[in-house]
Amino acid sequence: MIRDRALKIMLVLVGLLFSALVYPLTIFLRQEPALAMMLSLYVTLGIFLLLAARNPPANRSLIAFTAWSSFAHAAVMGVQVLLNLISRGELGGVAALIVIGVTLIALSPAKLSEVQVSPA
């Protein structure tokens, strides 16, 4: 019960955080097209996370995708910091993405049983 509520809260928080990227998206649309493209994916993911908060067990794959893509993004950013391709200030983003991934995996809902999935 507490775990389910914590997951729903986490999905709403991450969903709102990702959806809030719509503002930087509008700023970077012409200045940094590649960054704007990435932000558009995060905004879309944020909207779907907000929808998934209604029924997390039915959205396990979306939750898993969010967690693992956060790890992948954090890994790429971490390497970029090590290679001095981006500033060290980006390590805060790396940490945030790792926290998001770990929390979503830790709170991930149990697999639906076959009885719950059946259309009857």
MMTF fields as JSON, N, C-alpha, C and O atoms, coordinates in Angstrom:
{
  "mmtfVersion": "1.0.0",
  "mmtfProducer": "UNKNOWN",
  "numBonds": 479,
  "numAtoms": 480,
  "numGroups": 120,
  "numChains": 1,
  "numModels": 1,
  "chainsPerModel": [1],
  "groupsPerChain": [120],
  "chainIdList": ["A"],
  "bondAtomList": [4, 2, 8, 6, 12, 10, 16, 14, 20, 18, 24, 22, 28, 26, 32, 30, 36, 34, 40, 38, 44, 42, 48, 46, 52, 50, 56, 54, 60, 58, 64, 62, 68, 66, 72, 70, 76, 74, 80, 78, 84, 82, 88, 86, 92, 90, 96, 94, 100, 98, 104, 102, 108, 106, 112, 110, 116, 114, 120, 118, 124, 122, 128, 126, 132, 130, 136, 134, 140, 138, 144, 142, 148, 146, 152, 150, 156, 154, 160, 158, 164, 162, 168, 166, 172, 170, 176, 174, 180, 178, 184, 182, 188, 186, 192, 190, 196, 194, 200, 198, 204, 202, 208, 206, 212, 210, 216, 214, 220, 218, 224, 222, 228, 226, 232, 230, 236, 234, 240, 238, 244, 242, 248, 246, 252, 250, 256, 254, 260, 258, 264, 262, 268, 266, 272, 270, 276, 274, 280, 278, 284, 282, 288, 286, 292, 290, 296, 294, 300, 298, 304, 302, 308, 306, 312, 310, 316, 314, 320, 318, 324, 322, 328, 326, 332, 330, 336, 334, 340, 338, 344, 342, 348, 346, 352, 350, 356, 354, 360, 358, 364, 362, 368, 366, 372, 370, 376, 374, 380, 378, 384, 382, 388, 386, 392, 390, 396, 394, 400, 398, 404, 402, 408, 406, 412, 410, 416, 414, 420, 418, 424, 422, 428, 426, 432, 430, 436, 434, 440, 438, 444, 442, 448, 446, 452, 450, 456, 454, 460, 458, 464, 462, 468, 466, 472, 470, 476, 474],
  "bondOrderList": [1, 1, 1, 1, 1, 1, 1, 1, 1, 1, 1, 1, 1, 1, 1, 1, 1, 1, 1, 1, 1, 1, 1, 1, 1, 1, 1, 1, 1, 1, 1, 1, 1, 1, 1, 1, 1, 1, 1, 1, 1, 1, 1, 1, 1, 1, 1, 1, 1, 1, 1, 1, 1, 1, 1, 1, 1, 1, 1, 1, 1, 1, 1, 1, 1, 1, 1, 1, 1, 1, 1, 1, 1, 1, 1, 1, 1, 1, 1, 1, 1, 1, 1, 1, 1, 1, 1, 1, 1, 1, 1, 1, 1, 1, 1, 1, 1, 1, 1, 1, 1, 1, 1, 1, 1, 1, 1, 1, 1, 1, 1, 1, 1, 1, 1, 1, 1, 1, 1],
  "groupList": [{"groupName": "MET", "atomNameList": ["N", "CA", "C", "O"], "elementList": ["N", "C", "C", "O"], "formalChargeList": [0, 0, 0, 0], "bondAtomList": [1, 0, 2, 1, 3, 2], "bondOrderList": [1, 1, 2], "singleLetterCode": "M", "chemCompType": "L-PEPTIDE LINKING"}, {"groupName": "ILE", "atomNameList": ["N", "CA", "C", "O"], "elementList": ["N", "C", "C", "O"], "formalChargeList": [0, 0, 0, 0], "bondAtomList": [1, 0, 2, 1, 3, 2], "bondOrderList": [1, 1, 2], "singleLetterCode": "I", "chemCompType": "L-PEPTIDE LINKING"}, {"groupName": "ARG", "atomNameList": ["N", "CA", "C", "O"], "elementList": ["N", "C", "C", "O"], "formalChargeList": [0, 0, 0, 0], "bondAtomList": [1, 0, 2, 1, 3, 2], "bondOrderList": [1, 1, 2], "singleLetterCode": "R", "chemCompType": "L-PEPTIDE LINKING"}, {"groupName": "ASP", "atomNameList": ["N", "CA", "C", "O"], "elementList": ["N", "C", "C", "O"], "formalChargeList": [0, 0, 0, 0], "bondAtomList": [1, 0, 2, 1, 3, 2], "bondOrderList": [1, 1, 2], "singleLetterCode": "D", "chemCompType": "L-PEPTIDE LINKING"}, {"groupName": "ALA", "atomNameList": ["N", "CA", "C", "O"], "elementList": ["N", "C", "C", "O"], "formalChargeList": [0, 0, 0, 0], "bondAtomList": [1, 0, 2, 1, 3, 2], "bondOrderList": [1, 1, 2], "singleLetterCode": "A", "chemCompType": "L-PEPTIDE LINKING"}, {"groupName": "LEU", "atomNameList": ["N", "CA", "C", "O"], "elementList": ["N", "C", "C", "O"], "formalChargeList": [0, 0, 0, 0], "bondAtomList": [1, 0, 2, 1, 3, 2], "bondOrderList": [1, 1, 2], "singleLetterCode": "L", "chemCompType": "L-PEPTIDE LINKING"}, {"groupName": "LYS", "atomNameList": ["N", "CA", "C", "O"], "elementList": ["N", "C", "C", "O"], "formalChargeList": [0, 0, 0, 0], "bondAtomList": [1, 0, 2, 1, 3, 2], "bondOrderList": [1, 1, 2], "singleLetterCode": "K", "chemCompType": "L-PEPTIDE LINKING"}, {"groupName": "VAL", "atomNameList": ["N", "CA", "C", "O"], "elementList": ["N", "C", "C", "O"], "formalChargeList": [0, 0, 0, 0], "bondAtomList": [1, 0, 2, 1, 3, 2], "bondOrderList": [1, 1, 2], "singleLetterCode": "V", "chemCompType": "L-PEPTIDE LINKING"}, {"groupName": "GLY", "atomNameList": ["N", "CA", "C", "O"], "elementList": ["N", "C", "C", "O"], "formalChargeList": [0, 0, 0, 0], "bondAtomList": [1, 0, 2, 1, 3, 2], "bondOrderList": [1, 1, 2], "singleLetterCode": "G", "chemCompType": "PEPTIDE LINKING"}, {"groupName": "PHE", "atomNameList": ["N", "CA", "C", "O"], "elementList": ["N", "C", "C", "O"], "formalChargeList": [0, 0, 0, 0], "bondAtomList": [1, 0, 2, 1, 3, 2], "bondOrderList": [1, 1, 2], "singleLetterCode": "F", "chemCompType": "L-PEPTIDE LINKING"}, {"groupName": "SER", "atomNameList": ["N", "CA", "C", "O"], "elementList": ["N", "C", "C", "O"], "formalChargeList": [0, 0, 0, 0], "bondAtomList": [1, 0, 2, 1, 3, 2], "bondOrderList": [1, 1, 2], "singleLetterCode": "S", "chemCompType": "L-PEPTIDE LINKING"}, {"groupName": "TYR", "atomNameList": ["N", "CA", "C", "O"], "elementList": ["N", "C", "C", "O"], "formalChargeList": [0, 0, 0, 0], "bondAtomList": [1, 0, 2, 1, 3, 2], "bondOrderList": [1, 1, 2], "singleLetterCode": "Y", "chemCompType": "L-PEPTIDE LINKING"}, {"groupName": "PRO", "atomNameList": ["N", "CA", "C", "O"], "elementList": ["N", "C", "C", "O"], "formalChargeList": [0, 0, 0, 0], "bondAtomList": [1, 0, 2, 1, 3, 2], "bondOrderList": [1, 1, 2], "singleLetterCode": "P", "chemCompType": "L-PEPTIDE LINKING"}, {"groupName": "THR", "atomNameList": ["N", "CA", "C", "O"], "elementList": ["N", "C", "C", "O"], "formalChargeList": [0, 0, 0, 0], "bondAtomList": [1, 0, 2, 1, 3, 2], "bondOrderList": [1, 1, 2], "singleLetterCode": "T", "chemCompType": "L-PEPTIDE LINKING"}, {"groupName": "GLN", "atomNameList": ["N", "CA", "C", "O"], "elementList": ["N", "C", "C", "O"], "formalChargeList": [0, 0, 0, 0], "bondAtomList": [1, 0, 2, 1, 3, 2], "bondOrderList": [1, 1, 2], "singleLetterCode": "Q", "chemCompType": "L-PEPTIDE LINKING"}, {"groupName": "GLU", "atomNameList": ["N", "CA", "C", "O"], "elementList": ["N", "C", "C", "O"], "formalChargeList": [0, 0, 0, 0], "bondAtomList": [1, 0, 2, 1, 3, 2], "bondOrderList": [1, 1, 2], "singleLetterCode": "E", "chemCompType": "L-PEPTIDE LINKING"}, {"groupName": "ASN", "atomNameList": ["N", "CA", "C", "O"], "elementList": ["N", "C", "C", "O"], "formalChargeList": [0, 0, 0, 0], "bondAtomList": [1, 0, 2, 1, 3, 2], "bondOrderList": [1, 1, 2], "singleLetterCode": "N", "chemCompType": "L-PEPTIDE LINKING"}, {"groupName": "TRP", "atomNameList": ["N", "CA", "C", "O"], "elementList": ["N", "C", "C", "O"], "formalChargeList": [0, 0, 0, 0], "bondAtomList": [1, 0, 2, 1, 3, 2], "bondOrderList": [1, 1, 2], "singleLetterCode": "W", "chemCompType": "L-PEPTIDE LINKING"}, {"groupName": "HIS", "atomNameList": ["N", "CA", "C", "O"], "elementList": ["N", "C", "C", "O"], "formalChargeList": [0, 0, 0, 0], "bondAtomList": [1, 0, 2, 1, 3, 2], "bondOrderList": [1, 1, 2], "singleLetterCode": "H", "chemCompType": "L-PEPTIDE LINKING"}],
  "groupTypeList": [0, 1, 2, 3, 2, 4, 5, 6, 1, 0, 5, 7, 5, 7, 8, 5, 5, 9, 10, 4, 5, 7, 11, 12, 5, 13, 1, 9, 5, 2, 14, 15, 12, 4, 5, 4, 0, 0, 5, 10, 5, 11, 7, 13, 5, 8, 1, 9, 5, 5, 5, 4, 4, 2, 16, 12, 12, 4, 16, 2, 10, 5, 1, 4, 9, 13, 4, 17, 10, 10, 9, 4, 18, 4, 4, 7, 0, 8, 7, 14, 7, 5, 5, 16, 5, 1, 10, 2, 8, 15, 5, 8, 8, 7, 4, 4, 5, 1, 7, 1, 8, 7, 13, 5, 1, 4, 5, 10, 12, 4, 6, 5, 10, 15, 7, 14, 7, 10, 12, 4],
  "groupIdList": [1, 2, 3, 4, 5, 6, 7, 8, 9, 10, 11, 12, 13, 14, 15, 16, 17, 18, 19, 20, 21, 22, 23, 24, 25, 26, 27, 28, 29, 30, 31, 32, 33, 34, 35, 36, 37, 38, 39, 40, 41, 42, 43, 44, 45, 46, 47, 48, 49, 50, 51, 52, 53, 54, 55, 56, 57, 58, 59, 60, 61, 62, 63, 64, 65, 66, 67, 68, 69, 70, 71, 72, 73, 74, 75, 76, 77, 78, 79, 80, 81, 82, 83, 84, 85, 86, 87, 88, 89, 90, 91, 92, 93, 94, 95, 96, 97, 98, 99, 100, 101, 102, 103, 104, 105, 106, 107, 108, 109, 110, 111, 112, 113, 114, 115, 116, 117, 118, 119, 120],
  "secStructList": [7, 2, 2, 2, 2, 2, 2, 2, 2, 2, 2, 2, 2, 2, 2, 2, 2, 2, 2, 6, 6, 2, 2, 2, 2, 2, 2, 2, 2, 2, 2, 7, 2, 2, 2, 2, 2, 2, 2, 2, 2, 2, 2, 2, 2, 2, 2, 2, 2, 2, 2, 2, 6, 6, 7, 4, 4, 4, 4, 2, 2, 2, 2, 2, 2, 2, 2, 2, 2, 2, 2, 2, 2, 2, 2, 2, 2, 2, 2, 2, 2, 2, 6, 6, 1, 1, 7, 4, 4, 4, 2, 2, 2, 2, 2, 2, 2, 2, 2, 2, 2, 2, 2, 2, 2, 2, 2, 7, 7, 7, 7, 7, 7, 2, 2, 2, 2, 1, 7, 7],
  "xCoordList": [0.823, 0.0, 0.875, 0.677, 1.833, 2.735, 3.618, 3.886, 4.069, 4.92, 4.168, 4.719, 2.9, 2.089, 1.894, 1.995, 1.614, 1.433, 2.738, 2.732, 3.858, 5.165, 5.464, 5.99, 5.132, 5.353, 4.5, 4.984, 3.244, 2.375, 2.898, 2.892, 3.346, 3.906, 5.151, 5.328, 6.013, 7.235, 6.907, 7.545, 5.926, 5.537, 5.009, 5.302, 4.234, 3.72, 4.861, 4.919, 5.771, 6.886, 7.784, 8.126, 8.162, 9.023, 8.256, 8.819, 6.976, 6.157, 6.076, 6.183, 5.884, 5.84, 7.202, 7.287, 8.268, 9.62, 9.905, 10.365, 9.632, 9.889, 8.967, 9.4, 7.71, 6.775, 7.183, 6.949, 7.791, 8.237, 9.352, 9.66, 9.947, 11.005, 10.452, 11.21, 9.126, 8.536, 9.002, 9.13, 9.255, 9.724, 11.128, 11.321, 12.132, 13.44, 13.377, 14.147, 12.455, 12.295, 11.985, 12.549, 11.1, 10.747, 11.921, 12.063, 12.758, 13.925, 14.982, 15.559, 15.231, 16.301, 15.87, 16.685, 14.624, 14.104, 14.953, 15.248, 15.345, 16.142, 17.627, 18.453, 17.981, 19.39, 20.116, 21.23, 19.499, 20.102, 19.09, 18.407, 18.978, 17.953, 18.059, 17.038, 19.281, 19.431, 18.947, 18.293, 19.255, 18.791, 17.269, 16.621, 16.706, 15.257, 14.588, 13.536, 15.206, 14.652, 14.637, 13.643, 15.757, 15.824, 14.797, 14.137, 14.669, 13.705, 12.278, 11.439, 12.001, 10.651, 10.328, 9.183, 11.327, 11.104, 10.822, 9.956, 11.552, 11.327, 9.964, 9.301, 9.541, 8.22, 7.136, 6.202, 7.263, 6.303, 6.307, 5.247, 7.49, 7.603, 6.952, 6.284, 7.141, 6.54, 5.03, 4.414, 4.429, 2.969, 2.5, 1.51, 3.203, 2.808, 3.042, 2.303, 4.051, 4.249, 3.109, 2.673, 2.63, 1.476, 0.254, -0.504, 0.066, -1.043, -0.836, -1.792, 0.409, 0.72, 0.491, 0.284, 0.525, 0.325, -1.06, -1.265, -1.993, -3.349, -3.366, -4.101, -2.549, -2.539, -1.131, -0.871, -0.222, 1.167, 1.356, 2.174, 0.638, 0.873, 0.598, 1.227, -0.318, -0.621, 0.417, 0.388, 1.331, 2.331, 3.753, 4.644, 3.961, 5.278, 6.368, 7.471, 6.069, 7.096, 7.478, 8.647, 6.53, 6.838, 7.707, 8.637, 7.402, 8.188, 9.605, 10.578, 9.719, 11.04, 11.821, 13.018, 11.151, 11.819, 12.345, 13.473, 11.535, 11.955, 13.188, 14.135, 13.171, 14.309, 15.573, 16.614, 15.493, 16.692, 17.172, 18.377, 16.272, 16.722, 17.366, 18.246, 16.927, 17.575, 19.002, 19.915, 19.197, 20.553, 21.422, 22.579, 20.86, 21.617, 22.004, 23.138, 21.075, 21.355, 22.415, 23.317, 22.306, 23.295, 24.681, 25.68, 24.746, 26.037, 26.679, 27.874, 25.894, 26.421, 26.897, 27.975, 26.088, 26.488, 27.74, 28.611, 27.834, 29.011, 30.276, 31.308, 30.206, 31.36, 31.698, 32.87, 30.682, 30.925, 31.616, 32.472, 31.256, 31.921, 33.376, 34.272, 33.622, 34.99, 35.878, 37.071, 35.286, 36.039, 36.052, 36.537, 35.524, 35.445, 34.668, 34.969, 33.683, 32.832, 31.712, 31.213, 31.318, 30.333, 30.884, 31.828, 30.298, 30.832, 30.559, 29.64, 31.384, 31.227, 29.912, 29.433, 29.338, 28.049, 26.937, 25.905, 27.148, 26.156, 26.098, 25.2, 27.043, 27.024, 25.783, 25.355, 25.203, 23.939, 22.835, 22.022, 22.815, 21.851, 22.096, 21.157, 23.372, 23.722, 23.174, 22.553, 23.404, 22.93, 21.401, 20.839, 20.734, 19.269, 18.723, 17.767, 19.324, 18.867, 19.095, 18.268, 20.204, 20.464, 19.447, 18.941, 19.149, 18.151, 16.785, 16.083, 16.409, 15.136, 15.107, 14.136, 16.161, 16.205, 16.147, 15.373, 16.966, 16.996, 15.647, 15.146, 15.061, 13.783, 12.677, 11.878, 12.618, 11.569, 11.732, 10.74, 12.959, 13.163, 12.81, 12.186, 13.212, 12.919, 11.42, 10.948, 10.676, 9.235, 8.407, 7.177, 9.065, 8.378, 7.284, 7.494, 6.104, 4.997, 5.243, 6.001, 4.591, 4.697, 4.068, 3.215, 4.51, 3.977, 2.517, 2.15, 1.694, 0.285, 0.138, 0.842, -0.768, -1.002, -1.85, -2.465, -1.879, -2.617, -4.111, -4.827, -4.58, -6.006, -6.394, -7.464, -5.55, -5.855, -5.767, -6.445, -4.941, -4.706, -5.798, -6.054, -6.446, -7.412, -8.587, -9.051, -9.06, -10.132, -11.488, -12.393, -11.644, -12.939, -13.186, -14.238],
  "yCoordList": [-1.191, 0.0, 1.267, 2.162, 1.332, 2.484, 2.527, 3.594, 1.344, 1.27, 1.735, 2.454, 1.322, 1.741, 3.253, 3.891, 3.814, 5.263, 5.998, 7.02, 5.47, 6.087, 6.059, 7.029, 4.951, 4.852, 5.874, 6.546, 5.99, 6.96, 8.388, 9.188, 8.693, 10.016, 10.245, 11.313, 9.227, 9.339, 9.527, 10.333, 8.796, 8.943, 10.345, 10.922, 10.885, 12.245, 13.255, 14.16, 13.112, 14.054, 14.029, 15.077, 12.83, 12.719, 13.176, 13.836, 12.823, 13.259, 14.774, 15.343, 15.432, 16.898, 17.496, 18.475, 16.898, 17.382, 17.305, 18.276, 16.151, 15.982, 16.877, 17.443, 17.004, 17.858, 19.323, 20.085, 19.711, 21.099, 21.459, 22.638, 20.476, 20.742, 21.356, 21.685, 21.512, 22.139, 23.591, 24.105, 24.251, 25.643, 25.735, 26.499, 24.975, 25.029, 24.549, 25.003, 23.63, 23.143, 24.309, 24.397, 25.189, 26.321, 27.28, 27.904, 27.399, 28.283, 27.719, 28.454, 26.415, 25.797, 25.347, 24.812, 25.551, 25.069, 25.533, 24.743, 26.796, 27.32, 27.344, 27.215, 27.508, 27.631, 26.288, 26.188, 25.274, 23.936, 22.882, 22.298, 22.631, 21.701, 20.289, 19.662, 19.787, 18.43, 18.373, 17.407, 19.378, 19.438, 19.558, 18.922, 20.354, 20.505, 19.167, 18.842, 18.392, 17.086, 16.17, 15.491, 16.15, 15.308, 15.754, 14.924, 17.065, 17.573, 17.206, 16.948, 17.181, 16.808, 15.371, 15.057, 14.509, 13.126, 13.072, 12.319, 13.872, 13.895, 14.487, 14.006, 15.522, 16.097, 15.056, 14.901, 14.352, 13.303, 12.2, 11.745, 11.775, 10.76, 11.247, 10.476, 12.517, 13.079, 12.996, 12.653, 13.304, 13.228, 11.786, 11.545, 10.835, 9.439, 8.926, 8.06, 9.445, 9.065, 9.575, 8.89, 10.772, 11.291, 10.405, 10.152, 9.94, 9.027, 7.671, 7.053, 7.213, 5.908, 5.903, 4.84, 7.061, 7.139, 6.649, 6.26, 6.664, 6.166, 4.663, 4.178, 3.925, 2.466, 1.951, 1.447, 2.072, 1.665, 0.211, -0.038, -0.77, -2.148, -2.366, -3.22, -1.616, -1.749, -1.051, -1.182, -0.312, 0.464, 0.102, 0.951, -1.164, -1.621, -1.357, -0.944, -1.591, -1.426, 0.049, 0.353, 0.956, 2.386, 2.805, 3.596, 2.272, 2.579, 2.03, 2.711, 0.806, 0.209, 1.0, 1.236, 1.405, 2.202, 3.503, 3.904, 4.161, 5.419, 5.215, 6.0, 4.147, 3.874, 3.586, 4.197, 2.665, 2.258, 3.337, 3.462, 4.114, 5.204, 6.313, 7.026, 6.455, 7.422, 6.985, 7.811, 5.678, 5.157, 5.387, 5.792, 5.126, 5.292, 6.757, 7.057, 7.65, 9.075, 9.518, 10.283, 9.038, 9.382, 8.865, 9.551, 7.665, 7.103, 7.937, 8.227, 8.318, 9.129, 10.486, 10.957, 11.104, 12.401, 12.271, 13.14, 11.193, 10.979, 10.857, 11.43, 10.118, 9.981, 11.333, 11.687, 12.075, 13.39, 14.328, 15.119, 14.249, 15.062, 14.623, 15.466, 13.309, 12.802, 13.221, 13.472, 13.292, 13.679, 15.192, 15.675, 15.927, 17.394, 17.888, 18.952, 17.129, 17.555, 18.453, 19.306, 18.254, 19.113, 19.503, 18.888, 20.519, 21.043, 20.098, 19.281, 20.233, 19.427, 19.716, 18.896, 20.862, 21.213, 20.253, 20.177, 19.527, 18.561, 17.306, 16.48, 17.159, 15.988, 15.969, 14.903, 17.137, 17.182, 16.465, 15.751, 16.662, 15.96, 14.464, 13.668, 14.087, 12.663, 12.042, 10.98, 12.708, 12.195, 12.105, 11.122, 13.134, 13.138, 11.979, 11.317, 11.734, 10.633, 9.277, 8.375, 9.126, 7.874, 7.676, 6.57, 8.733, 8.644, 8.267, 7.433, 8.872, 8.539, 7.067, 6.368, 6.593, 5.196, 4.217, 3.261, 4.45, 3.543, 3.529, 2.465, 4.701, 4.78, 4.079, 3.351, 4.287, 3.64, 2.123, 1.396, 1.642, 0.188, -0.376, -1.432, 0.335, -0.141, -0.183, -1.063, 0.747, 0.818, 0.146, 0.16, -0.435, -1.029, -1.992, -2.794, -1.911, -2.777, -4.235, -4.55, -5.102, -6.534, -6.849, -6.115, -7.95, -8.384, -8.792, -9.444, -8.401, -8.774, -10.28, -10.896, -10.866, -12.313, -12.526, -11.59, -13.764, -14.075, -13.864, -13.545, -14.037, -13.865, -12.397, -12.113, -11.47, -10.052, -9.575, -8.62, -10.228, -9.796, -10.295, -9.675, -11.407, -12.017, -11.067, -10.364, -11.054, -10.132, -10.483, -9.648, -11.673, -12.093, -11.614, -11.896],
  "zCoordList": [0.0, 0.0, 0.0, -0.822, 0.921, 0.983, -0.255, -0.806, -0.687, -1.877, -3.117, -3.95, -3.239, -4.38, -4.398, -5.445, -3.232, -3.14, -3.454, -4.14, -2.947, -3.218, -4.712, -5.258, -5.376, -6.819, -7.561, -8.471, -7.177, -7.843, -7.656, -8.592, -6.449, -6.187, -7.039, -7.625, -7.1, -7.894, -9.378, -10.054, -9.883, -11.288, -11.575, -12.622, -10.647, -10.835, -10.783, -11.615, -9.814, -9.701, -10.933, -11.482, -11.363, -12.544, -13.79, -14.663, -13.865, -14.989, -15.079, -16.165, -13.927, -13.91, -14.257, -14.997, -13.715, -14.006, -15.503, -16.105, -16.097, -17.524, -18.365, -19.37, -17.958, -18.701, -18.631, -19.569, -17.52, -17.359, -18.337, -18.515, -18.959, -19.943, -21.224, -22.136, -21.295, -22.477, -22.598, -23.709, -21.48, -21.543, -22.148, -23.095, -21.631, -22.292, -23.746, -24.593, -24.021, -25.39, -26.33, -27.42, -25.911, -26.767, -26.941, -27.992, -25.92, -26.004, -26.953, -27.755, -26.858, -27.635, -29.023, -29.775, -29.374, -30.653, -31.835, -32.732, -31.841, -32.955, -32.641, -33.545, -31.357, -30.993, -30.998, -31.51, -30.44, -30.327, -30.775, -29.934, -32.064, -32.557, -31.971, -31.689, -31.785, -31.235, -29.789, -29.396, -29.007, -27.622, -27.579, -26.747, -28.454, -28.52, -28.846, -28.295, -29.747, -30.093, -28.874, -28.615, -28.115, -26.923, -25.881, -25.256, -25.702, -24.733, -25.129, -24.266, -26.433, -26.874, -26.47, -26.146, -26.489, -26.047, -24.55, -24.104, -23.777, -22.333, -21.981, -21.062, -22.699, -22.446, -22.72, -21.932, -23.828, -24.168, -23.109, -22.681, -22.691, -21.646, -20.358, -19.67, -20.029, -18.825, -18.842, -17.833, -19.975, -20.095, -19.894, -19.203, -20.492, -20.337, -18.915, -18.448, -18.225, -16.821, -15.952, -15.026, -16.248, -15.515, -15.728, -14.792, -16.942, -17.226, -16.555, -16.086, -16.51, -15.912, -14.406, -13.82, -13.777, -12.33, -11.921, -10.771, -12.835, -12.531, -12.28, -11.42, -13.04, -12.936, -13.225, -14.317, -12.258, -12.499, -12.934, -13.82, -12.353, -12.798, -14.289, -14.914, -14.851, -16.278, -17.147, -18.37, -16.53, -17.276, -16.875, -16.882, -16.526, -16.075, -17.101, -16.744, -18.368, -19.396, -19.555, -19.795, -19.426, -19.49, -18.311, -18.468, -17.132, -15.938, -16.099, -15.774, -16.598, -16.82, -17.877, -17.716, -18.942, -19.971, -19.382, -19.666, -18.565, -17.951, -17.085, -17.142, -16.276, -15.39, -16.196, -15.953, -17.149, -17.887, -18.848, -19.068, -19.421, -20.283, -19.447, -19.929, -18.196, -17.302, -17.003, -16.969, -16.783, -16.566, -17.802, -17.687, -18.984, -20.223, -20.428, -20.801, -20.186, -20.34, -19.328, -19.667, -18.096, -17.061, -17.447, -17.23, -18.015, -18.42, -19.52, -19.467, -20.509, -21.606, -21.083, -21.447, -20.232, -19.674, -18.813, -18.848, -18.043, -17.2, -18.028, -17.678, -19.118, -20.015, -20.642, -20.773, -21.021, -21.616, -20.627, -21.024, -19.347, -18.327, -18.196, -18.13, -18.157, -18.031, -19.2, -19.028, -20.38, -21.573, -21.785, -22.809, -20.826, -20.893, -22.112, -22.651, -22.54, -23.646, -23.146, -23.88, -21.882, -21.235, -19.874, -19.379, -19.276, -18.006, -16.839, -16.878, -15.801, -14.595, -13.883, -13.1, -14.15, -13.563, -13.965, -13.3, -15.045, -15.517, -14.646, -14.81, -13.728, -12.839, -11.953, -11.51, -11.691, -10.952, -11.714, -11.126, -13.028, -13.876, -13.904, -13.923, -13.908, -13.861, -12.59, -12.627, -11.46, -10.169, -10.146, -9.662, -10.671, -10.683, -11.518, -11.113, -12.676, -13.526, -12.86, -12.996, -12.146, -11.437, -10.317, -10.126, -9.583, -8.507, -9.081, -8.51, -10.195, -10.839, -11.224, -10.933, -11.874, -12.302, -11.145, -11.175, -10.122, -8.965, -8.255, -7.89, -8.06, -7.356, -8.128, -7.539, -9.434, -10.223, -10.239, -10.194, -10.302, -10.277, -8.902, -8.798, -7.85, -6.494, -6.217, -5.497, -6.775, -6.528, -7.617, -7.559, -8.599, -9.743, -9.293, -8.383, -9.938, -9.529, -9.893, -10.811, -9.156, -9.422, -10.773, -11.272, -11.344, -12.627, -12.461, -11.483, -13.426, -13.392, -13.555, -14.357, -12.801, -12.96, -14.204, -14.714, -14.689, -15.897, -15.697, -16.647, -14.48, -14.203, -14.395, -14.932, -13.97, -14.087, -15.539, -15.919, -16.343, -17.705, -18.642, -19.674, -18.298, -19.221, -19.503, -18.606, -20.748, -21.13, -20.515, -20.516, -20.003, -19.463, -18.104, -17.531]
}
